[in-house]
Amino acid sequence: MGSTPFSSFLSALLLFFSLLLPVSLPPAQAAEEGCVRTLWPLFDYRASAAADYRVLHLLGPLLKFESKGAEREFALRPLVYRAVDGEDGRFAEVLYPLLTTSRSAEETGWRGLQFLDYRARHDEKEEGSRFTLFPFIFSRRGAGEEKDYFAFFPFGGTLRDRFGRDEVRFTLFPLHARTQKQETVTEHWFWPLFSRIQGSDESGYGIWPLWGNSRKEGVYRKNYFLWPIFFFEDLNLDGDNPRRIRAAFPFYLTESSPDFSRDSWLWPFFGHVVDRRRNFEQWDLPMPLVRITRGEDRQGLRLLPFFADERVGGQRKRWFLWPIYKIEENRNANYRFRRDRILFFLYSHQEETLAAESVPYRKRVDLWPLVSFRRANNVNHLHLLSLLEPIFPEQPGLERNWAPLWRLYQHKWDDSGNSASSFLWNLYWRERRGEDRAMEVFPFFRYTRQSGAGTDLSLLKGLFRYRHDGDGGRINLFYLPWPLAWGDVAEVEEGT
């Protein structure tokens, strides 16, 4: 991608802070495996040569530059997030979830909410592009003459393999439209008022909502009158489970077949279902408030808003004083899942456990808008505040673009004792990796202890700095680079 004024501004900003780093802080030891330099809230720089890792935060959580090997990340929250992985991988989000773009060796894509969608394939197996700006533009190119299409709604065009139809053609919609599914062709004039159906041994006409009739010999028959009040259908006549539907809605509706039957009176007040294939029987009195289900693999009693307990196989759902308290469970021979919720997302506790283990391998607890906790891959995360995560859980885009802006406190730890904490975007931070320790309370106090590097204590960002290892120690005063040294350290510095 070429240089733009925006990228040039970011490069200049990064250069400015990079030049500011050595001026503002005491020099780091070259022998140190990791490097941490901070001037809160302007910047926070951390690097590990062993892991080929660097991350720079500017202005708290607002700007982020991160690199690890061939991977690069940039974030200007909440406006832009961009990730690069090697030569071919590109991924970007603009004001998430407004716009998302991606590029790989096989595909390029753009997606904007549910309205904009663009995909272009450019690998050896498949080529072509597909573009949608819903509900106005629909296009596909490069897939072959029989699959290519273009439509500009409502003026005219053609769509293929969209909206459950093999082909859709329209001109000045709703003036005229033509749809095809297999051998069935349906034409509409002033949709949905007038329609005609044609096909192999198939025909039909409709003047909606007054009257309609269609049939295919030996397959189906459909009729309606003053739709949706009266309709009569005979379906799947050529199959093993023909269905018969009769309705005078909402007074009466019946559906019957060898596998299934349904009757409803004064819908939704009274209903009865018998499913002989799945072997259960159900009564609605009225739906969805009162429901009784009895069967071999399905049981349920619903008395909303007071109580509900329904089970389908290993899945079970319970409500107490809906919508106050809900329990969801899923169990089988190898897996157990349970989620408890109060007022939908006000409080949620979720656990996933393997049957052979007693400790959940995945866990999540949310108390909106204060706290979120999650455990996955033997790593625990605790966050304060949590404004949107309980409402939209498991959304990586939200984690990248929005959540860091309001997380006042973060704590992460694993089963090996390693941990990292941060308050107010590293105004206070603390890390532990094995026997190594590091912490800072900006600008008053900073302390590190590393294996092989000894202890480093700094007050007021270097007004007083004390370092000590097995060979001796040194003290720096008033930000001066010349230390007072003793032990083997002093002999080395005198020799130099």
Secondary structure, DSSP 4 states (H G I P E B T S, - for coil): ----HHHHHHHHHHHHHHHHHHHHSPPPPTT-SEEEEEETTTEEEEEETTTTEEEEEETTTTEEEEEETTEEEEEETTTEEEEEETTTEEEEEETTTTEEEEE-SSEEEEEETTTEEEEEEESSS-EEEEEEETTTEEEEESS-TTT-EEEETTTEEEEEEETTEEEEEEETTTTEEEEEETTEEEEEETTTTEEEEEETTEEEEEETTTEEEEEETTTEEEEEETTTTEEEEEE-TTSSS-EEEEEETTTEEEEE-SSEEEEEETTTTEEEEEETTTTEEEEESSTTTEEEEEESSEEEEEETTTEEEEEETTEEEEEETTTTEEEEEEE-SSEEEEEEEETTTTEEEEEEEETT-SS-SEEEEEETTTEEEEEETTEEEEEE--SSTTTS-S-HHHHHHTHHHH--EEEEEETTS-EEEEETTTTEEEEEETTEEEEEETTTEEEEEETTTEEEEEEGGGTEEEEEETTEEEEEETT-S--EEEEHHHHHHHH-
